[in-house]
Amino acid sequence: MPAYDDWGQRSRVLLALLSSERAILRAMTESAAQADITLQQFSVLGVLSRLGPVPMSRLGEELRVTPPNITGVVDRLEKKELVKRESSSKDRRRKEIRLTTRGAALYERVRVGYSESLQESLDAFTQEEQETLAKLLKKLAKEIARKNGAGLSAPKN
C-alpha cells in the first residue's frame, strides 16, 4: 500500500512532471532547430562529446535506437560534417564515429543555448528550493529505476 494514497494528488504531480519534461524538451528542440539539427542528432553529438569516438552499435545502445535508425542519423550528421567515421585505433576493420571540431562547437552552442534558458527558469526558485527539487527528482528516478529493473538508470549523484 502506498505511503500516500491520494490518486488525485499523485496524478497532479505526474502531470506537472510531464509538463515540465515537455517544456524542457521544447527548449532543447528549439535550440537544436536554430542550429539546423534535430533533437536526436543533438543527442548523438552529446554521446560523442561525453564518451569520445564509439562504434555505431554503442551509439545505438546509448540512445536506445535500432541500428538502421542510428545509421540514418549518423549519415545525416556526416553530410553536415559534424561527425566522421574512422577506423578504430584498436581494430582497423572496425569503424568508430567521432565528433568533428565543427560538431563539437555546434554541440556546445546548442547545449549552452537551452541550458541558459533553463537556468534562468530555475532562478524563480531559491537555492534551497532548487536543492530540494534536485533531491526529490533523483529520489523519483531511483524509485522508477528500482521498480522497472535494469532498463532505466537513476542519476549517479
Helices and strands as residue ranges (DSSP letters): H 7-34, H 39-51, E 54-55, H 56-63, H 67-79, E 83-87, E 95-99, H 101-122, H 127-148, G 149-151
